[in-house]
Amino acid sequence: MSSRLTCRFPRSTAEALLLWTVLFLGASTARAQASAPQPVQQEARVRQAILNFVDGWNRHDIPAMASLLTANANYVNNEGHWWKSRDEISAGFGHIPTPDFLKSSMTIDIQQLRFLGDSVAVAHGILEIHNIPPDGQGERAFTYVLVKQNGEWLIDDFQNTRVLHPVPTAPIQK
C-alpha cells in the first residue's frame, strides 16, 4: 500500500496571500523568540555587570569601574557620602588613599536579584573589602540598581552600608 502526499495550491489570490502571511508571521515570531534574550540570560548579564565592577575594584582600575556606570549614576558609600554622577563617583574613588586602595580586594555575594521591568534590575547582598585599615573592615550590605541602555546593563544607583550588628531574621513579637 502506498502513501501519497498531495499538495493543494491556493485557488485564489486571497488564499495565497493568507498562506504567505501565516508563513511569514510564523517565521518572524520564531526568529524574534530565538534572538530575544531570555530571563536567565538577562539575569546572567546583570550579575556579570556587577562582577565586572568588582573586578575593576580588584584590578584598581577606576576608569574600568566608571565605564560600568550610567552618566547620572548615584552612589552612597558606607560613610554616607552621596556622589551624584559618574565623574563624581570616579573622583571619589580616586581620593581613596592610594596604599589602601592598591592593597584592597573585594568579594561579593549577590543574594537576591529581581527585575522591575525589562530594563531595570535590583540586586542585594553582602560585600567585603579585604586588606584595608581595621576601621573599614567588615561586611557591608549592598544594593545595586541597574538599567539596560543600548542593550548593555549599567549601574545607575548603588550603596553599601556597614553591617555592625546582625539583624534578627525572626519577626518582631508584639
N, C-alpha and C positions, 0 to 999 in steps of 0.2 A: 504494500500500500504506500503510495507516495503522497507527500505533503506538498501542497502548492501554495506559495505566498503570492497574494495578489496585492497590487498597489493601485489605489484608485486616485486619479488626478482630480483636482477640483474642477467642477463643472462651470463655475462662474468666476468672474474677477473678484467678487466679494468673498467667495470661499478661499481663493488663492491668497487674497490679502489677509484674511483671518488666520490662515495657516502660517504665513510668514511672520505675522505679528506675534503669534504664540511662540513660534520657534525663536524669534529674536528676543522676546522678553525672558523666556526661559534661559537662554544663553547669557543674557545680560545679568540676570539675577544670580546665576551660578558664579559668574565671574566676579561680581561685586562681593558675594559672600566669601569667596576664596581670597580676595585681596584685602577685605576689611579686617583689621587686627581684632582678634578675639579677646574677651575679657582676661583670660590667662596671660596672653601676650602683653596686654596693656599693664597688668599688674607687674609682670617681669620688667617692663620698661621703666615703670615708676620706681621700683626697687633699685634698678640699675642706676638711675639718675642720682638717687641718694647715695648709693655705694660709690659712684664716681666722685661725689663731693667729698666723701670720707677719704677716698684715695688721694684726692688733691691735697687734703689736710696732711695725710701721711707722707706725701712727697714734698710738703711745704711749698706748694705751688699755688699762690694766691690767684694769679690770672686764670689757672685752670678751674679753681673753685668759682671764681666770678663768672666764668663762661656758662655755668650751670644755673645762674640766677636770671630772673627777668630784670629788665632795666629798672622797674619800680619796686623791686623786692624790699621786704621789711625783715629785720632781724632784731629780736630782743635777746640779749645774751644773759648768762646766768647772774650777772651783776645788775641787771635791769636797764642796761643801756639800750636805747632803741635807735637803730640805724635804718634810714629810710630810702635807700637806693642802692643799686649795685655798686656805684662808686663809693658811697659812704661805708658800705659793708667792707669793701676791699681795703679802704683806708683804715678802718677799724682793725681788721685782721693784721694790717701792716704795722700797727702800733703795739702788737704783742711783743714783749721783749724777745729779741732775736734768739738768745740762747734757749729760752723756754720753748719757743715755737719750734726751733730746729731739732730739739731732742724729743719733742712730744709725738705721740701717736694716738689715734682714736680707734675705738672699737664701737660697733653699733649693733643693736638688736631691734629690728623692726618688728614690733609685736602686733600691730594692727594696721591694716591698710584698707581704706574704703573709698569708693568713688561717689562724688556728689553730683555726677553727671558724666558726659562723655569726655569732658576736658578739664575736670577738677578732681584731684585726689588728696586725701588727708592721711598722713602716716603718724603713728605714735609709737613710742618705745623708749628704750634706755640706751644712752651712750656713755662712754667713759673715755676720758683723756688721760693717757699714761705719761709718765716721765715729766711731770710738771711739779712746781713747788707744792708742798703739802696743803696749803690753803685752797688750792684749786682742784685737789683730787676728790674722787668720789663719783658716784653715779649721778647722772642727770637725766631727768625725764625730758623728752623732746616731742615737739610737734612740727611737722613739715606740711605745708600746703603747696602742692604742685599744680601747675596748669600746663595744658598742652598748647603750644604755639608752633605753628608751621610743622606739625607732625612730631615735634620734639617735646618731651616733658622737662619743664624747668621749675626750679624752686621759686615760689613767689613770696612766701612768708615762712619763717621758721623761728623757733625759740628753743632754749633749753633752760631748765630750772634744776638747781642742785637738790638732790634728794637728801634731806637732813634726817628725817625720821621716817621709817617705813609706814605707809598708810595701811590701816587695817582693811582687810578685804570683806569682812563681815558687815552687814548693815548695822547702822547705829540703832540701838534699842531706845525706845521712847518710854 
